[in-house]
């Protein structure tokens, strides 16, 4: 997905406006001094469904690690904590 390739950060987060787990994931990354880029899919059902198709993950956040050559799908906020 082109959004992932254009992000200039350590992690990429797909979020919505009122998602407490999205805020939790961003705070977790901030606390570890890791940068993140976010795309909000609150009002873009088509984009949200692209990420569902790509990952099979139906809830937000959807977190990717961008520190390697290819993006790595991490999962949600709890998955991120286990991953790091």
PAVO-845653 format. One line per 8 residues: their letters; for each residue x negated, y negated, z of N, C-alpha, C, CB. Coordinates in pm, whole numbers, m for minus. Each point is the difference from the previous one (the first is absolute). Glycine has a CB too. Layout:
A> X Y Z X Y Z X Y Z X Y Z; ... .
% end
This chain:
XXXXXXXX> m85 119 0 85 m119 0 m89 m124 0 185 123 123; m155 m216 m208 m86 m117 m19 m11 m88 125 61 7 m240; 44 m14 321 m8 m80 122 m112 49 91 245 m46 m16; m263 175 23 m104 57 85 m138 m34 m52 154 185 63; m170 m183 m192 m131 m27 m61 m39 m147 7 39 193 m151; 57 m281 162 m30 m144 5 m24 m50 141 138 m28 m203; m102 105 303 m13 m44 139 m148 m7 39 224 103 57; m262 m214 2 m138 m21 42 m4 4 153 m52 m140 m208 .
XXXXXXXX> 74 261 262 3 17 145 m30 145 33 167 m189 27; m176 218 102 m27 137 45 123 90 m13 m172 m91 158; 289 34 m130 124 78 m1 109 m76 m74 m63 108 218; 162 m34 m266 116 m54 m70 124 51 71 m124 m12 m224; 216 m78 257 119 35 77 125 m40 m78 m126 m27 217; 218 121 m233 131 m28 m58 94 m19 120 m43 136 m217; 111 m250 223 78 m32 119 136 m62 m36 m214 m33 126; 291 7 m21 122 m80 m11 m3 m104 111 133 195 m101 .
XXXXXXXX> m37 m285 101 0 m114 93 18 38 147 90 m132 m185; m7 228 213 38 26 139 m46 137 50 196 m148 m34; m306 195 m18 m49 133 34 m101 m9 115 38 77 m238; m2 m30 357 m95 m7 112 m124 86 m22 193 m42 151; m178 151 m226 m116 86 m27 m97 m66 m98 144 201 43; m92 m286 m129 m86 m77 m91 m87 m97 81 171 20 m186; m108 m91 280 m74 m91 86 m103 76 84 199 m154 9; m161 271 38 m91 83 80 m123 39 m82 196 87 133 .
XXXXXXXX> m176 m44 m257 m112 40 m86 m93 m119 m26 145 175 m108; m89 m292 82 m82 m118 m27 m79 m41 125 166 m76 m173; m103 80 289 m71 m31 125 m112 100 27 210 m102 92; m183 229 m122 m99 105 19 m123 m27 m87 183 165 55; m162 m199 m181 m111 m31 m89 m72 m127 44 122 112 m187; m47 m214 226 m61 m124 50 m90 29 119 200 m130 m80; m153 215 170 m76 34 120 m130 72 m30 213 12 121; m221 49 m236 m122 71 m42 m79 m80 m103 115 216 45 .
XXXXXXXX> m76 m344 m62 m69 m90 m92 m4 54 m143 m138 m79 191; 248 144 m231 14 51 m136 98 m89 m75 m49 238 75; 16 m275 m196 86 m88 m78 112 79 m67 m194 m154 m40; 302 85 12 114 64 m65 70 m99 m92 30 155 197; 30 m98 m299 85 m72 m94 138 63 11 m194 m57 m159; 295 m25 143 137 47 21 86 m34 m121 m25 m27 248; 116 118 m279 107 m30 m94 131 28 73 m143 56 m207; 232 m154 203 129 13 67 104 45 m103 m62 m180 171 .
XXXXXXXX> 124 293 m143 99 56 m93 143 m19 49 m171 168 m71; 190 m260 164 131 m25 59 108 m23 m106 m116 m98 198; 83 20 m299 99 m37 m102 m35 56 m138 47 m205 130; m130 308 m134 m41 57 m128 13 152 4 m159 m193 m38; 281 238 17 28 144 8 m82 80 m102 231 m55 81; m249 2 m201 m76 71 m102 m144 23 43 148 m100 m176; m211 m4 232 m137 14 47 m7 99 116 m50 m235 m74; 146 227 163 4 94 113 9 144 m51 109 m175 144 .
XXXXXXXX> m26 197 m243 18 135 m55 m127 46 m74 247 m43 m21; m324 m49 m33 m128 38 m62 m93 60 106 25 m183 m173; m28 123 290 m85 52 107 54 133 54 m65 m235 60; 197 250 m56 58 128 41 m40 108 m101 196 m118 111; m188 86 m239 m39 96 m104 m148 35 9 179 m91 m147; m260 m7 174 m145 18 8 m41 86 119 m28 m219 m112; 95 199 226 m45 62 125 95 105 58 m118 m210 44; 246 201 m79 100 84 65 40 m54 137 m92 196 m123 .
XXXXXXXX> 33 m305 164 25 m63 132 117 m96 m15 m245 22 69; 355 1 2 123 m77 m22 17 m118 96 102 208 m83; m189 m219 184 13 m108 97 m119 m95 m11 131 151 154; m119 m267 m93 m112 m93 8 m53 m1 143 97 m143 m187; m220 111 205 m96 m38 m101 m52 121 m79 m64 m194 142; 13 163 m258 m75 97 m80 m142 m58 m5 205 80 m142; m300 m5 196 m136 m52 16 m97 76 m90 52 m68 237; m138 m7 m303 m106 57 m83 m135 m52 47 157 17 m197 .
XXXXXXXX> m257 69 199 m138 m38 28 m65 m31 m134 m13 145 212; m39 m267 m227 m60 m43 m126 m152 m5 7 205 m131 m45; m265 187 148 m144 m12 18 m80 96 m87 45 m72 230; 19 169 m290 m68 93 m90 24 m42 m146 25 189 169; m81 m114 m262 18 m33 m142 146 9 m43 m230 83 m42; 302 14 96 142 18 m29 81 m23 129 m54 165 m187; 172 m228 177 83 m18 119 38 134 63 89 m214 m98; m88 218 230 39 120 74 130 m31 73 m242 76 28 .
XXXXXXXX> 346 3 m55 127 m17 69 m16 50 143 132 27 m216; m109 m114 312 m15 33 142 132 47 59 m185 m168 20; 295 98 m49 131 31 56 57 m124 67 m66 240 34; 130 m221 80 60 m110 75 m91 m49 112 224 91 m55; m168 m167 149 m81 m60 105 m60 105 94 142 m204 m15; m65 305 53 m55 105 86 m109 77 m72 220 20 118; m200 6 m247 m102 69 m80 m128 m83 m6 181 110 m136; m165 m242 127 m116 m88 m5 m85 13 126 129 m158 m146 .
XXXX> m63 161 261 m74 11 126 m75 132 7 171 m144 112; m111 252 m158 m67 129 m1 m116 m3 m101 216 117 66; m192 m176 m181 m98 m7 m108 m127 m72 44 187 2 m164; m169 m113 235 m116 m79 42 m55 51 132 91 m199 m119 .
% end
